[in-house]
């Protein structure tokens, strides 16, 4: 079984409507739908916005379901100038840009206890996501995805995140899900479709988030169609 987490209804609603044999569960703030999607046994979750909601949802799924892969989907802001609206970024690793104990001598982004800055993504799943993007005509970039509990709008800060963390996109959930999967020993992968560009702002996001969600759903269908039964 594969687990899929999105933060907002717009990121998961189209996929939920396509599921069959569905059982719905509420776990705290999250809603989880168990069923079949594109012929694959799937647990699809709506977690809510932000790192705490994301981590709680991921933990609930990992304790409840025998997941072979936990996949985070949704939209994100671009941290590189080449990425346009509805392009995809497939994560090489996830980082928490707002984790900062650097006054104690740690590198920025290091997560105390596991002592990692870059939370690993499953290479096989990432490769298959990139191949799926190519098959369905979505331009795809690789790079880290940087997570924090803020909507990043200032161009200077976006460029700083790209420089510090080799990040191509920023979101508000991914690295929290990645940390949960890492600590629970389950493979993690992520992709995000661009809703606002390097020089974009909240208005650009509002106009383009729906288009980015549509591209993300298209990519997921292509990924699942070519995925071995989990």
ChimeraX attribute file (.defattr): number of C-alpha atoms within 10 A of each C-alpha:
attribute: neighborCount
match mode: 1-to-1
recipient: residues
	/A:1	18
	/A:2	19
	/A:3	24
	/A:4	24
	/A:5	29
	/A:6	24
	/A:7	25
	/A:8	16
	/A:9	15
	/A:10	17
	/A:11	22
	/A:12	22
	/A:13	15
	/A:14	14
	/A:15	17
	/A:16	21
	/A:17	10
	/A:18	12
	/A:19	21
	/A:20	16
	/A:21	10
	/A:22	17
	/A:23	11
	/A:24	13
	/A:25	12
	/A:26	11
	/A:27	14
	/A:28	11
	/A:29	12
	/A:30	20
	/A:31	16
	/A:32	24
	/A:33	21
	/A:34	21
	/A:35	20
	/A:36	18
	/A:37	23
	/A:38	18
	/A:39	13
	/A:40	17
	/A:41	19
	/A:42	24
	/A:43	27
	/A:44	27
	/A:45	29
	/A:46	25
	/A:47	26
	/A:48	20
	/A:49	15
	/A:50	18
	/A:51	23
	/A:52	16
	/A:53	19
	/A:54	29
	/A:55	21
	/A:56	19
	/A:57	26
	/A:58	28
	/A:59	15
	/A:60	15
	/A:61	22
	/A:62	19
	/A:63	10
	/A:64	10
	/A:65	14
	/A:66	14
	/A:67	19
	/A:68	15
	/A:69	19
	/A:70	27
	/A:71	26
	/A:72	24
	/A:73	25
	/A:74	29
	/A:75	35
	/A:76	31
	/A:77	33
	/A:78	32
	/A:79	29
	/A:80	20
	/A:81	11
	/A:82	11
	/A:83	23
	/A:84	17
	/A:85	22
	/A:86	26
	/A:87	23
	/A:88	31
	/A:89	30
	/A:90	27
	/A:91	30
	/A:92	23
	/A:93	27
	/A:94	29
	/A:95	30
	/A:96	30
	/A:97	22
	/A:98	14
	/A:99	16
	/A:100	16
	/A:101	14
	/A:102	11
	/A:103	8
	/A:104	7
	/A:105	8
	/A:106	14
	/A:107	16
	/A:108	18
	/A:109	22
	/A:110	21
	/A:111	19
	/A:112	12
	/A:113	6
	/A:114	11
	/A:115	12
	/A:116	15
	/A:117	20
	/A:118	22
	/A:119	25
	/A:120	21
	/A:121	23
	/A:122	18
	/A:123	15
	/A:124	10
	/A:125	19
	/A:126	21
	/A:127	15
	/A:128	17
	/A:129	27
	/A:130	22
	/A:131	18
	/A:132	23
	/A:133	25
	/A:134	14
	/A:135	13
	/A:136	15
	/A:137	13
	/A:138	19
	/A:139	16
	/A:140	20
	/A:141	21
	/A:142	18
	/A:143	19
	/A:144	26
	/A:145	35
	/A:146	31
	/A:147	28
	/A:148	20
	/A:149	15
	/A:150	13
	/A:151	14
	/A:152	23
	/A:153	16
	/A:154	12
	/A:155	15
	/A:156	12
	/A:157	12
	/A:158	22
	/A:159	18
	/A:160	13
	/A:161	22
	/A:162	21
	/A:163	12
	/A:164	12
	/A:165	21
	/A:166	20
	/A:167	28
	/A:168	30
	/A:169	33
	/A:170	31
	/A:171	24
	/A:172	23
	/A:173	29
	/A:174	34
	/A:175	30
	/A:176	24
	/A:177	27
	/A:178	30
	/A:179	23
	/A:180	21
	/A:181	24
	/A:182	16
	/A:183	10
	/A:184	13
	/A:185	10
	/A:186	16
	/A:187	19
	/A:188	29
	/A:189	28
	/A:190	28
	/A:191	28
	/A:192	30
	/A:193	33
	/A:194	30
	/A:195	29
	/A:196	28
	/A:197	24
	/A:198	23
	/A:199	16
	/A:200	17
	/A:201	17
	/A:202	14
	/A:203	9
	/A:204	15
	/A:205	20
	/A:206	11
	/A:207	12
	/A:208	17
	/A:209	23
	/A:210	16
	/A:211	16
	/A:212	26
	/A:213	27
	/A:214	19
	/A:215	24
	/A:216	25
	/A:217	19
	/A:218	18
	/A:219	27
	/A:220	21
	/A:221	16
	/A:222	19
	/A:223	20
	/A:224	19
	/A:225	15
	/A:226	13
	/A:227	16
	/A:228	7
	/A:229	12
	/A:230	12
